[in-house]
């Protein structure tokens, strides 16, 4: 079915990957490499990931990006000054959540 | 004569294709494809079959594909409006690794068609193809299978884009040493690559999974949240342009931020981006009060005309009928009874009396209409403005109104504050509310006095008593606030009418139109340094990986001190994001901070940060040794699909261990 859908091109030969090889997410490829009995010091794509940062993350206002000494315990947003705090009060919750997800914040409750 | 070699720099952002002896790639396109939605596809096929000719599409090149088969897939430059299909864009890549082979096949089809292979039976030219650093061998195996089995290429050479770029750079600066620390800024990843004696130190390469894509998406989301009104006008394409043209890297991020927090600096440096704004569409809302009245008057006139015409017609009809009936009546008076009876029957009138009655009513109706003067449009209610009551000077009256308005505003504010306080727990307001609720719930309207008599607590006698329920209402949008808002609007209208200095007064047409256009502007300030900063502080987008500076430090510390020094003597920046203004200065500052006191280092920028991988690959293909580093068809058949020839710009070859 897939074959008939493809336009015919003169420079191509009849060829198709096995169905399970057409798409593999990176995670699956990672598992495949792990299962291969490679000597442990051989570098692979997945061993080259940057190490986690050891420097404490700096805190910036979610809204303006300025250095943020404050955080609102209610919305969890960080803010730099009173004006930002005032603007936060009128913010719809989807925007508040948007800012939190951009920063990668996930609440402990879930 | 040796065959021409096709160079393909297959990047996750852009794909560049060209022959090895060209000055620059013949073909460049965004490495994406889109499949039009199913229903549209069907429709197009239908017309194509019926008419016998392919339907006209916006792009001529895709009509060629269309004629061949039902799968009309648009790739790269064939996509005329990328924003329209943004949600349906597909890429063969996940990060910088190819994971979807169907999509990759479509891309290759597009590439080879564009390069003029239509008509030949195979791709009879060797190919140089870039791949990810430490590309998983499964992916390379798939790629080899695709190229050799499907397209029948005679040979292929895989290389790493950053190393090709490095090679291109070294070719231009032959005196430079063969050590270097390459920092390659990609679309989805950023690599720190140490090279010693021309040898890639793969085990010490580190990859930060943040790149141009993240920067663009970050800006996109920030802008969308800053301007929720313009959600649809803020597109990825526009944000890309902003990032490409107006973003830079701050040398000292914190210091820049402090500057931006000052109002005067903000005013001087803010960039305002005008979104497409069409005043015509907004004009209806922007009409001045006078124009609105004019329109209303016109409408009233038209309605009146219609009404008058209808009345005239009705009157004519009545007059005709009257004539007819008077004739009948005459018949009766002339004693032509038989004729009269027949005529009555025809008109369905029972008797002479009824006829007389009818004549009377019609006469009355005509007279009534004739007496009434033709109606003229009355001035509408809207035109009348409240006037000060008698005996009060206008000024006093206005002052009074102003005071009333102030009071209303204050009331509104307190209500809002109360609501906010109540929304949170553990505040005094919330506790007060709970106290009131519990006391109301006690149901002790009548209290027993000690002497046995029942006493009414009198709740409800006074109207204000009921306010207690309003106070405990969490959602204070009750009738009270609605009425207040109405009253407020009324006051503001009157004040705006009489008082020229009233601040809330409606701005007149000219200024309001201008400010409307201003409402379609995006303010682009801190963002110009904020979005690129995620390379150095990935924590800003919730990525826990070490930032670029920390990562460079990490990679350097994997080497002994003397090699560290050799590496930093030649820090080389390449890739799309290397074009950010201020990047070199920032890295210099960071290196200065991490290197030992009084040690030296040198940072070089690629002269061609985007094209240099392709140019470097060309250099290698032109080299006389190229045939020796090519993985030929024979090798592929002999050693299996995961074998490839390694060279100085490629990944090292690790044979797959036997089970």
Contacts between the chains, C-beta under 8 A, distances in Angstrom:
chain1	res1	chain2	res2	distance
A	5	B	69	6.9
A	5	B	70	6.3
A	5	B	71	4.8
A	6	B	69	7.0
A	6	B	71	6.1
A	7	B	65	5.6
A	7	B	68	4.1
A	7	B	69	4.1
A	7	B	71	6.0
A	7	B	109	7.7
A	8	B	68	6.3
A	8	B	69	7.0
A	9	B	109	6.0
A	9	B	112	7.6
A	9	B	113	7.0
A	9	B	118	7.0
A	10	B	117	8.0
A	10	B	118	6.4
A	10	B	119	5.6
A	10	B	120	6.4
A	10	B	121	6.2
A	11	B	112	5.8
A	11	B	117	4.6
A	11	B	118	7.2
A	11	B	119	8.0
A	11	B	120	5.4
A	11	B	121	6.6
A	11	B	122	5.7
A	11	B	123	5.6
A	11	B	151	6.4
A	11	B	152	7.7
A	12	B	109	7.4
A	12	B	150	5.8
A	12	B	151	6.4
A	13	B	122	7.2
A	13	B	149	6.8
A	13	B	150	5.9
A	13	B	151	7.5
A	13	B	152	5.9
A	15	B	145	8.0
A	15	B	146	7.6
A	15	B	149	4.6
A	15	B	150	3.9
A	17	B	101	5.5
A	17	B	142	7.0
A	17	B	145	7.3
A	17	B	146	7.7
A	21	B	101	6.9
A	21	B	142	6.5
A	22	B	100	7.3
A	22	B	101	5.3
A	22	B	102	5.2
A	23	B	99	6.4
A	23	B	100	4.8
A	23	B	101	6.9
A	23	B	102	6.8
A	24	B	99	5.6
A	24	B	138	7.2
A	25	B	94	6.5
A	25	B	99	6.1
A	26	B	94	4.7
A	26	B	95	6.5
A	26	B	97	6.0
A	26	B	99	5.9
A	29	B	97	7.5
A	29	B	99	7.1
A	29	B	136	4.9
A	29	B	138	5.5
A	29	B	139	6.9
A	30	B	136	7.8
A	32	B	136	7.7
A	32	B	138	5.9
A	33	B	136	5.9
A	33	B	137	7.8
A	33	B	138	7.5
A	36	B	656	6.6
A	36	B	657	6.1
A	37	B	657	4.9
A	37	B	659	7.4
A	38	B	654	7.1
A	38	B	657	5.7
A	39	B	657	7.9
A	41	B	203	7.1
A	42	B	654	5.5
A	43	B	134	6.1
A	43	B	202	5.0
A	43	B	203	4.5
A	43	B	205	7.4
A	44	B	134	6.0
A	44	B	136	6.9
A	45	B	97	6.8
A	45	B	132	6.9
A	45	B	133	7.8
A	45	B	134	4.4
A	45	B	135	6.6
A	45	B	136	5.1
A	47	B	134	8.0
A	48	B	133	7.0
A	48	B	134	5.5
A	48	B	205	5.4
A	48	B	206	5.9
A	48	B	207	4.7
A	49	B	206	7.5
A	49	B	207	6.1
A	49	B	209	6.9
A	49	B	545	7.2
A	50	B	206	5.1
A	50	B	207	6.2
A	50	B	208	4.5
A	50	B	209	7.2
A	50	B	545	4.2
A	50	B	546	5.1
A	50	B	551	5.2
A	50	B	554	7.6
A	51	B	206	7.4
A	51	B	545	7.3
A	51	B	546	5.5
A	51	B	551	7.8
A	51	B	554	5.9
A	52	B	544	4.9
A	52	B	545	6.3
A	52	B	546	6.7
A	53	B	538	7.2
A	53	B	539	6.5
A	53	B	544	6.3
A	53	B	545	6.3
A	53	B	546	4.2
A	53	B	547	6.3
A	53	B	550	5.9
A	54	B	546	7.2
A	54	B	550	7.3
A	55	B	546	7.6
A	55	B	547	7.6
A	55	B	550	6.0
A	57	B	537	7.2
A	57	B	539	3.5
A	57	B	540	7.9
A	58	B	254	8.0
A	58	B	537	6.5
A	58	B	539	7.4
A	60	B	257	7.7
A	60	B	530	7.9
A	60	B	540	6.6
A	63	B	226	7.9
A	64	B	261	8.0
A	64	B	526	6.1
A	65	B	257	7.0
A	65	B	526	4.5
A	65	B	527	7.2
A	65	B	530	4.2
A	66	B	257	5.4
A	66	B	260	6.7
A	66	B	261	5.0
A	66	B	526	6.9
A	67	B	254	6.7
A	67	B	257	5.8
A	67	B	258	7.5
A	74	B	424	6.1
A	80	B	261	6.9
A	81	B	261	7.9
A	89	B	420	6.7
A	92	B	228	7.7
A	95	B	225	5.2
A	95	B	228	6.3
A	98	B	221	6.8
A	98	B	224	7.7
A	98	B	225	4.9
A	99	B	225	6.1
A	101	B	542	7.9
A	102	B	218	7.0
A	102	B	221	5.2
A	102	B	222	7.1
A	102	B	225	7.6
A	102	B	541	6.5
A	102	B	542	7.5
A	103	B	540	7.0
A	103	B	541	7.1
A	103	B	542	5.6
A	104	B	539	7.9
A	104	B	541	6.3
A	104	B	542	1.3
A	104	B	543	7.0
A	105	B	542	7.0
